[in-house]
Amino acid sequence: MSGHADKGIIVTTDAFTQEAKRGATRDGAAPIELIDGEKLVDMLEMPELRLRAVTTFEVEHSFFKKFRA
């Protein structure tokens, strides 16, 4: 990071390596907050975001072919 940033944020749905974690907190650099998949899910479940889980279904169209006239 360069410029006038006070902090950086990197988000992944996976996990960060130990090397990435060390690099995010190196001396003399602006801090970088690492948000991995687990933390991201926790954040999305925060009540103040007012998100709710939704169940979705996919239709198996080939199943219905035998019912066509």
Helices and strands as residue ranges (DSSP letters): E 8-11, H 18-24, E 32-35, H 37-44, G 47-49, H 61-64, G 65-67
